[in-house]
Amino acid sequence: MRTLTRVALAALASTVIATGTAGAEPVPPRTPGLDEIFNGYVVGTLQGGSVASPQEAFEALLVNDPFYEEPPLTGTEKPGTVVKAKQVDVLFTGFKPANLDAYKLMYVSTGIDGTTPAISTGILMIPRDGQPNSQRKLISYQEANDSVGWGCHPSTQWTGGDPLDGASWSALGPLALMFGKGYAVMISDVGNDADRRPHAVFAGKFAAHTQLDGARAALDYAPAGLDPRAQMALFGIAGGGVGAAFSAELQPTYAPELNVKSTVLEGMVVDQRNFMRVADGSVGSGFAFATLLGLEPAYPEMELDAKLNPAGREVANIFRTQCQTAYFGMPFVPLNSLFNSGLSPADEPAFQHVFDDNLLGRSGAPTSKVLIASCAADDSFMSLVPARDARELADTYRAQGTEVDYQPTDCGMVKMLTDLYGWGTDLFGMQTIDWLAAQFD
């Protein structure tokens, strides 16, 4: 099977080069072994951890932490300013790992215009492994979080709420590898997680600002002890990959003081129109519809409710309050059946400027080295992001002067059936961590 995979990748590379959509033969990634995921640090956290009390687990599920109440701002706070913080226990499915410090942070960010103040929350996690925090690298990691509703985001997920969300489960392997290397990890909620209004998780510039300002907040939060000039990397997958890509594009002008060495982009939507066309009527119909709901808070002129028919408004009202697990409940639904016009949302004239504003590759050239690791071909039910889009983004970045590694993964059905472990670990981005580590000085 390994030989067949190498042949398939070589054939793909030949096709890519022949059609001019990439500049170099892709390098097949290396799937980490279980011993690397369950490294010494991780085994220690499991052995030394404890089960939460019933009271702790129940309170976490209520998702009513008063921490999320926003204090008034003076208007003079700079982006990245920590508004409030508290140390918390990491709690995941009722288990509290040992040797892991964590802080909920509330900080100032900006809207899509880069100037209008906004509040975001997030969680900073730092392994206790004997290394001084002042010497750690920081990973600004954005999960595969596509939730529009409140109480569905990382600072809640990692403190006991929303325990069934696939975003946190898919992050377990990458986080294990990152913690095993001694990295601090900051994850933004892309907004205040207690805000009952729908979160603009799919507005790429807003997601980028909250990610970059979350990194600023983590580095400047004195009790954490990190070096404000610490080397750092941006990591984003799926929904988080959109924010991470925009972060890489905007960082040189929005947050030039951050010492970003590399960016990993896994399975991100490059062109939302193309994603709509592929996902519409597939197993991903619910996620395509949620994308619209996660854009509208930043682009209210979309006026979704006015364009939806009664059935569409009913679905929208439910989705706006739910975590992404609910979006799996609308597979194979043609999205035009939810709109008065009968048009696919990809073709709705009023949405075109929004799709244009969220097209990757137009907001600036990343100065960090970039790794793009998306499905090599459209040959799987998981291939909702056209493979060609990722290849073309690599070309766009290269043309702008960015150093790019394109490492496509085999997401195909044959791979899934014959090597489920390799298929799954690569799908979650675990094969990229060694590359990320190699970019640090």
DANOR-V450390 format. One record per backbone hydrogen bond with DSSP energy under -1.0 kcal/mol. NH is the residue of the N-H (numbers start at 0). CO is the residue of the C=O. If there is no record, write none. Layout:
NH/CO
NH/CO
This chain:
4/0
5/1
6/2
7/3
8/4
9/5
10/6
11/7
12/8
13/9
14/10
15/11
16/12
17/13
18/14
20/15
35/32
36/32
37/33
38/36
42/38
43/39
44/40
45/41
46/42
47/43
49/95
51/93
56/52
57/53
58/54
59/55
60/56
67/64
68/65
79/107
80/77
82/105
83/105
85/103
87/101
90/157
91/94
94/91
95/49
97/44
100/125
102/123
103/85
104/121
105/83
106/119
107/80
108/117
110/115
113/110
117/108
119/106
120/190
121/104
122/186
123/102
124/184
125/100
127/98
134/131
135/132
137/230
138/183
139/232
140/138
140/185
141/234
144/142
148/321
150/192
155/152
156/152
157/153
158/155
159/90
159/156
160/155
164/161
168/164
169/165
171/168
174/170
175/171
176/172
177/173
178/174
179/175
181/178
182/177
183/136
184/124
185/138
186/122
188/120
194/191
198/147
200/198
201/293
202/199
203/201
206/202
207/203
208/204
209/205
210/206
211/207
212/208
213/209
214/210
215/211
216/212
217/213
218/214
219/215
220/216
221/219
223/220
224/221
229/226
231/258
232/137
233/261
234/139
235/263
236/141
237/265
239/236
241/237
243/239
244/240
245/241
246/242
247/243
248/244
249/245
250/246
252/249
253/249
254/250
257/254
259/257
260/231
262/368
263/233
264/370
265/235
274/270
275/271
276/272
277/273
278/274
279/275
280/332
281/278
284/281
287/283
288/284
289/285
290/286
291/287
292/288
293/289
295/291
297/294
298/294
301/298
302/299
306/303
307/303
308/337
312/308
313/309
314/310
315/311
316/312
317/313
318/314
319/315
320/317
321/318
325/322
326/323
327/324
328/325
329/326
331/281
336/333
337/334
338/335
339/306
346/343
350/347
351/348
354/350
355/351
356/352
358/355
359/269
368/260
369/402
370/262
371/404
372/264
375/408
378/376
382/379
383/381
389/385
390/386
391/387
392/388
393/389
394/390
395/391
396/392
397/393
398/394
399/395
400/397
401/396
404/369
406/371
408/373
410/408
412/378
415/411
416/412
417/413
418/414
422/418
423/419
424/420
425/421
426/422
427/423
428/425
429/424
431/428
432/429
435/431
436/432
437/433
438/435
439/436
